[in-house]
Amino acid sequence: MFSPIRRIGALLLILGMAIPSFAQSNMSLLGQRSYSDDLNDIWGYVDGSTEYALVGTTDGTSIVDISNPASPVEVQFIDGVNSVWRDMKTWGQYAYTVNESGGGLQIINLSGLPGSAPASNWSGGSIPGGGSLSFSTAHNVFIDENGVGYIVGANYGSGGAIMVDLDANPTNPPILGVYNANYCHDIYVRNDIMYTAEIYTGRFGIVDISNKANPVVLATQSTPNTFTHNVWLSDDGNTLYTTDETNGAGVASYDISDVTDIDYLDIVYSSQSGAVPHNTFVLGDYLITSHYKDGVTIIDASNPATMVETGYYDTSPLSGGGFDGCWGVYPYLPSGNIIASDQQEGLFILSANLTPASTLSGTVTDATTGAPIFGANVAIAGVGSTSTNIFGQYNLAVGGAGTYTVQFAASGYSPSIVSGVSISGSSTLDQALTPGGGGSCLSYCSIAGNTVDEWIESVQIGGLFNNSGDNGGYADFGGTFGGSLAAGSSHAVTLTPGFESTTYSEYWQIWVDLNQDGDFADAGELVFDAGSATSSVVTGSMNIPSGASTGLTGMRVQMNYNAAGPDCGTLTYGETEDYCIEITGAGGGCTAPANPGVTSIAPNSVTLGWDAVPGAIGYQAQGRKAGVGSYRPKNTFTNSLTVNVKPATSYEWQVRVMCSDGSVSPFTAVQDFTTPSIKTSTPSAKAFPNPATDHVRIAGLPYGAQWQLIDGMGRVLEAGTYTTAFYVTVSQRPAGHYLLIWNDRSETQRLPIQVQR
């Protein structure tokens, strides 16, 4: 069943050896252990003062004593079915593991550690209401605060969640119910609400499982890259965090305080190589996340709408996209140490300095009209930049408190540079930009030259032409707007040297600050390299990549005698010129979505839809009661949106799109619709008792009718399909008036219910 201290000779313990150097910030390595097998997920277990890492490998579970982080010791190895995927959680003195190859739920008794850890397997049983189920594989397992286990992604039904009572019987748990609406890749459960990561539908779900034999879906929400891998809930229950397991994805946050009105808040990406995020966990105000090739990151999520990476430890020598590297992380040990599993590099024991971020936020507006400016570039010199959202809002983070220079720039406006901005904690800075051209970019590192014999006579790049002549080795033309260059396009280059008398061979280079971070040192920012020195006019082309940040940025043109010169410093002979250019979006901007329309009109909800726009990063729909009040905006990643409405009411709405080139389309023409009224139920529908205090028995609805219980604000509290009489529990509902509504022959019926206290 298991082999104590298995393969100890084959395992390479990193003890008494030089610890390899890994990129890190606010995290440090305490200990490491290598394996001959690839690893997968990880969890923790504590017995008194002894801390253990439960490390998944391709052929079992390694139990490692990490009480002395510098000397991790494997005390047991539990054989398992060979599988790339293995996940584990604990309840009491038991660990529960699943895999995608076979064996069902493996149950490991940890009470005898370090001396023994016997294991058994469980693969199903009786289902409430009759019948039974069995399974052999599953992708994940979760255990809530009540000891209810959730086996998800199993080879049973749709692969939703099998709910079992581990607290009642830890080795032969009774089955409480099954959620079978959709496949779940991972879940999180608290207070009888289940949050599902439905990876193949690209969304998370929120499900009421207070009656585990009859789960009720309360809401669903698409995630940014529509490949939802895991979910985790904030301590206050108001924010849900998700990861999408795709290249270039990030960790996203959502306000779920009202499940009928979920709001996407923010997304944060790994600062290292943009690796795929895998699993994120909430630790107070922080998120601890495993990113495959970027290791472990720390995110300050104290303001979920402005999340900031404040630390990382890169466990992998690899970088970029793909699925090698750090699989899992566990941040809940009493010592405060964090453990991580890297598939190739082994077990890492890390310390973390949970340092709050300092942020700068505000709104950029038109100085004349006061309207918000979408896509304005906001840059903190030496730190980074961002663009304003559709409301003109921006958020930027710095590594620590200090005094900074901030530049605001937008196409069609004069840039503004604000010096001496103190940023500490959560700081704010609003800025109004004046319509018009001109302005300057960020300041860059100094460069000097010598034009006693040669200089830059003229520069022509795209629509920019500057016949500058001799400027003594350096000239800054940033005060004169340098023209526009479209991202994703090549631009013709003509560079002309000037000579005092004798001609010399000159080497030409051009740098562009593509990410607008105040330097020319990033990969790809040398956009033109002549390749050899010549005394003749140099012609060619330079490419602005499609991923370049739009807006104003710096360009540096250099002519150096006989060889390639530096982007900063001093030239022995030659000259450098700086320009302020505008990078515009590829493809000429967004066009308004086509075919806006309305489907699924009900008295209390309606689905808005339109044709998807290629290159869209999001849509904004806005609506209001016809001719009444202001439009209320709602953002979505997909080309449809379901919103709450009121019965027998006329509405008008329109939609626009935000594209990946940073542009935003006009709104579509105003659309309108009217919701149907709710009719009083026929006498056959009954609710008893009514008024009620604990529960209400509902009977007499048409067979197959889709019903909803809504409160006085129109929020859907429960929903289902009527087949026979059923009970609605109201013991935890506030006193007041409620409605049970359903559809009958295309007409919506209602049954008033009153709750008393």
Secondary structure in CASP SS format (residue, H / E / C, confidence):
PFRMAT SS
TARGET T0000
AUTHOR 0000-0000-0000
METHOD secondary structure of the structure
MODEL  1
M C 1.00
F C 1.00
S C 1.00
P C 1.00
I C 1.00
R C 1.00
R C 1.00
I C 1.00
G C 1.00
A C 1.00
L C 1.00
L C 1.00
L E 1.00
I C 1.00
L C 1.00
G C 1.00
M C 1.00
A C 1.00
I C 1.00
P C 1.00
S C 1.00
F C 1.00
A C 1.00
Q E 1.00
S E 1.00
N C 1.00
M E 1.00
S E 1.00
L E 1.00
L E 1.00
G E 1.00
Q E 1.00
R E 1.00
S C 1.00
Y C 1.00
S C 1.00
D C 1.00
D C 1.00
L E 1.00
N E 1.00
D E 1.00
I E 1.00
W E 1.00
G E 1.00
Y E 1.00
V E 1.00
D E 1.00
G C 1.00
S C 1.00
T E 1.00
E E 1.00
Y E 1.00
A E 1.00
L E 1.00
V E 1.00
G E 1.00
T E 1.00
T C 1.00
D C 1.00
G E 1.00
T E 1.00
S E 1.00
I E 1.00
V E 1.00
D E 1.00
I C 1.00
S C 1.00
N C 1.00
P C 1.00
A C 1.00
S C 1.00
P C 1.00
V E 1.00
E E 1.00
V E 1.00
Q E 1.00
F E 1.00
I E 1.00
D E 1.00
G C 1.00
V C 1.00
N C 1.00
S C 1.00
V C 1.00
W C 1.00
R E 1.00
D E 1.00
M E 1.00
K E 1.00
T E 1.00
W E 1.00
G C 1.00
Q C 1.00
Y E 1.00
A E 1.00
Y E 1.00
T E 1.00
V E 1.00
N E 1.00
E C 1.00
S C 1.00
G C 1.00
G C 1.00
G C 1.00
L E 1.00
Q E 1.00
I E 1.00
I E 1.00
N E 1.00
L C 1.00
S C 1.00
G C 1.00
L C 1.00
P C 1.00
G C 1.00
S C 1.00
A C 1.00
P C 1.00
A E 1.00
S E 1.00
N E 1.00
W E 1.00
S C 1.00
G E 1.00
G E 1.00
S E 1.00
I C 1.00
P C 1.00
G C 1.00
G C 1.00
G C 1.00
S E 1.00
L E 1.00
S E 1.00
F C 1.00
S C 1.00
T C 1.00
A C 1.00
H C 1.00
N E 1.00
V E 1.00
F E 1.00
I E 1.00
D C 1.00
E C 1.00
N C 1.00
G C 1.00
V E 1.00
G E 1.00
Y E 1.00
I E 1.00
V E 1.00
G C 1.00
A C 1.00
N C 1.00
Y C 1.00
G C 1.00
S C 1.00
G C 1.00
G C 1.00
A E 1.00
I E 1.00
M E 1.00
V E 1.00
D E 1.00
L C 1.00
D C 1.00
A C 1.00
N C 1.00
P C 1.00
T C 1.00
N C 1.00
P C 1.00
P C 1.00
I E 1.00
L E 1.00
G E 1.00
V E 1.00
Y E 1.00
N C 1.00
A C 1.00
N C 1.00
Y C 1.00
C C 1.00
H C 1.00
D E 1.00
I E 1.00
Y E 1.00
V E 1.00
R E 1.00
N C 1.00
D C 1.00
I E 1.00
M E 1.00
Y E 1.00
T E 1.00
A E 1.00
E E 1.00
I C 1.00
Y C 1.00
T C 1.00
G C 1.00
R E 1.00
F E 1.00
G E 1.00
I E 1.00
V E 1.00
D E 1.00
I C 1.00
S C 1.00
N C 1.00
K C 1.00
A C 1.00
N C 1.00
P C 1.00
V E 1.00
V E 1.00
L E 1.00
A E 1.00
T E 1.00
Q E 1.00
S E 1.00
T C 1.00
P C 1.00
N C 1.00
T C 1.00
F C 1.00
T E 1.00
H E 1.00
N E 1.00
V E 1.00
W E 1.00
L E 1.00
S C 1.00
D C 1.00
D C 1.00
G C 1.00
N C 1.00
T E 1.00
L E 1.00
Y E 1.00
T E 1.00
T E 1.00
D E 1.00
E C 1.00
T C 1.00
N C 1.00
G C 1.00
A C 1.00
G C 1.00
V E 1.00
A E 1.00
S E 1.00
Y E 1.00
D E 1.00
I C 1.00
S C 1.00
D C 1.00
V C 1.00
T C 1.00
D C 1.00
I C 1.00
D E 1.00
Y E 1.00
L E 1.00
D E 1.00
I E 1.00
V E 1.00
Y C 1.00
S C 1.00
S C 1.00
Q C 1.00
S C 1.00
G C 1.00
A C 1.00
V C 1.00
P E 1.00
H E 1.00
N E 1.00
T E 1.00
F E 1.00
V E 1.00
L E 1.00
G C 1.00
D C 1.00
Y E 1.00
L E 1.00
I E 1.00
T E 1.00
S E 1.00
H E 1.00
Y H 1.00
K H 1.00
D H 1.00
G E 1.00
V E 1.00
T E 1.00
I E 1.00
I E 1.00
D E 1.00
A C 1.00
S C 1.00
N C 1.00
P C 1.00
A C 1.00
T C 1.00
M C 1.00
V E 1.00
E E 1.00
T E 1.00
G E 1.00
Y E 1.00
Y E 1.00
D C 1.00
T C 1.00
S C 1.00
P C 1.00
L C 1.00
S C 1.00
G C 1.00
G C 1.00
G C 1.00
F C 1.00
D C 1.00
G C 1.00
C E 1.00
W E 1.00
G E 1.00
V E 1.00
Y E 1.00
P C 1.00
Y C 1.00
L C 1.00
P C 1.00
S C 1.00
G C 1.00
N C 1.00
I E 1.00
I E 1.00
A E 1.00
S E 1.00
D E 1.00
Q C 1.00
Q C 1.00
E C 1.00
G E 1.00
L E 1.00
F E 1.00
I E 1.00
L E 1.00
S E 1.00
A E 1.00
N C 1.00
L C 1.00
T C 1.00
P C 1.00
A C 1.00
S E 1.00
T E 1.00
L E 1.00
S E 1.00
G E 1.00
T E 1.00
V E 1.00
T E 1.00
D E 1.00
A C 1.00
T C 1.00
T C 1.00
G C 1.00
A C 1.00
P E 1.00
I C 1.00
F C 1.00
G C 1.00
A C 1.00
N E 1.00
V E 1.00
A E 1.00
I E 1.00
A C 1.00
G C 1.00
V C 1.00
G E 1.00
S E 1.00
T E 1.00
S E 1.00
T C 1.00
N C 1.00
I C 1.00
F C 1.00
G C 1.00
Q E 1.00
Y E 1.00
N E 1.00
L E 1.00
A E 1.00
V E 1.00
G C 1.00
G C 1.00
A C 1.00
G E 1.00
T E 1.00
Y E 1.00
T E 1.00
V E 1.00
Q E 1.00
F E 1.00
A E 1.00
A C 1.00
S C 1.00
G C 1.00
Y E 1.00
S C 1.00
P C 1.00
S E 1.00
I E 1.00
V E 1.00
S E 1.00
G E 1.00
V E 1.00
S E 1.00
I E 1.00
S C 1.00
G C 1.00
S E 1.00
S E 1.00
T E 1.00
L C 1.00
D C 1.00
Q E 1.00
A E 1.00
L E 1.00
T C 1.00
P E 1.00
G C 1.00
G C 1.00
G C 1.00
G C 1.00
S C 1.00
C C 1.00
L C 1.00
S C 1.00
Y C 1.00
C C 1.00
S C 1.00
I E 1.00
A E 1.00
G C 1.00
N E 1.00
T C 1.00
V C 1.00
D C 1.00
E E 1.00
W E 1.00
I E 1.00
E E 1.00
S E 1.00
V E 1.00
Q E 1.00
I E 1.00
G C 1.00
G C 1.00
L E 1.00
F E 1.00
N E 1.00
N C 1.00
S C 1.00
G C 1.00
D C 1.00
N C 1.00
G C 1.00
G C 1.00
Y E 1.00
A E 1.00
D E 1.00
F E 1.00
G E 1.00
G E 1.00
T E 1.00
F E 1.00
G E 1.00
G E 1.00
S E 1.00
L E 1.00
A E 1.00
A C 1.00
G C 1.00
S E 1.00
S E 1.00
H E 1.00
A E 1.00
V E 1.00
T E 1.00
L E 1.00
T E 1.00
P E 1.00
G E 1.00
F E 1.00
E C 1.00
S C 1.00
T C 1.00
T C 1.00
Y C 1.00
S C 1.00
E E 1.00
Y E 1.00
W E 1.00
Q E 1.00
I E 1.00
W E 1.00
V E 1.00
D C 1.00
L C 1.00
N C 1.00
Q C 1.00
D C 1.00
G C 1.00
D C 1.00
F C 1.00
A C 1.00
D C 1.00
A C 1.00
G C 1.00
E C 1.00
L E 1.00
V E 1.00
F E 1.00
D E 1.00
A C 1.00
G C 1.00
S C 1.00
A C 1.00
T E 1.00
S C 1.00
S C 1.00
V C 1.00
V E 1.00
T E 1.00
G E 1.00
S E 1.00
M E 1.00
N E 1.00
I E 1.00
P C 1.00
S C 1.00
G C 1.00
A C 1.00
S C 1.00
T C 1.00
G E 1.00
L E 1.00
T E 1.00
G E 1.00
M E 1.00
R E 1.00
V E 1.00
Q E 1.00
M E 1.00
N E 1.00
Y E 1.00
N C 1.00
A C 1.00
A C 1.00
G C 1.00
P C 1.00
D C 1.00
C C 1.00
G E 1.00
T E 1.00
L C 1.00
T C 1.00
Y C 1.00
G E 1.00
E E 1.00
T E 1.00
E E 1.00
D E 1.00
Y E 1.00
C E 1.00
I E 1.00
E E 1.00
I E 1.00
T E 1.00
G C 1.00
A H 1.00
G H 1.00
G H 1.00
G C 1.00
C C 1.00
T C 1.00
A C 1.00
P C 1.00
A C 1.00
N C 1.00
P C 1.00
G E 1.00
V E 1.00
T E 1.00
S C 1.00
I C 1.00
A C 1.00
P C 1.00
N C 1.00
S E 1.00
V E 1.00
T E 1.00
L E 1.00
G E 1.00
W C 1.00
D C 1.00
A C 1.00
V C 1.00
P C 1.00
G C 1.00
A E 1.00
I E 1.00
G E 1.00
Y E 1.00
Q E 1.00
A E 1.00
Q E 1.00
G E 1.00
R E 1.00
K E 1.00
A C 1.00
G C 1.00
V C 1.00
G C 1.00
S C 1.00
Y C 1.00
R E 1.00
P E 1.00
K E 1.00
N E 1.00
T E 1.00
F C 1.00
T C 1.00
N C 1.00
S E 1.00
L E 1.00
T E 1.00
V E 1.00
N E 1.00
V C 1.00
K C 1.00
P C 1.00
A C 1.00
T C 1.00
S E 1.00
Y E 1.00
E E 1.00
W E 1.00
Q E 1.00
V E 1.00
R E 1.00
V E 1.00
M E 1.00
C E 1.00
S C 1.00
D C 1.00
G C 1.00
S C 1.00
V E 1.00
S C 1.00
P C 1.00
F C 1.00
T C 1.00
A C 1.00
V C 1.00
Q E 1.00
D E 1.00
F E 1.00
T E 1.00
T C 1.00
P C 1.00
S C 1.00
I C 1.00
K E 1.00
T E 1.00
S C 1.00
T C 1.00
P C 1.00
S C 1.00
A C 1.00
K E 1.00
A E 1.00
F E 1.00
P C 1.00
N C 1.00
P C 1.00
A E 1.00
T C 1.00
D C 1.00
H E 1.00
V E 1.00
R E 1.00
I E 1.00
A E 1.00
G C 1.00
L C 1.00
P C 1.00
Y C 1.00
G C 1.00
A C 1.00
Q E 1.00
W E 1.00
Q E 1.00
L E 1.00
I E 1.00
D C 1.00
G C 1.00
M C 1.00
G C 1.00
R C 1.00
V E 1.00
L E 1.00
E E 1.00
A E 1.00
G E 1.00
T E 1.00
Y C 1.00
T C 1.00
T C 1.00
A C 1.00
F E 1.00
Y E 1.00
V E 1.00
T E 1.00
V C 1.00
S C 1.00
Q C 1.00
R C 1.00
P C 1.00
A C 1.00
G E 1.00
H E 1.00
Y E 1.00
L E 1.00
L E 1.00
I E 1.00
W E 1.00
N E 1.00
D E 1.00
R C 1.00
S C 1.00
E E 1.00
T E 1.00
Q E 1.00
R E 1.00
L E 1.00
P E 1.00
I E 1.00
Q E 1.00
V E 1.00
Q C 1.00
R C 1.00
END
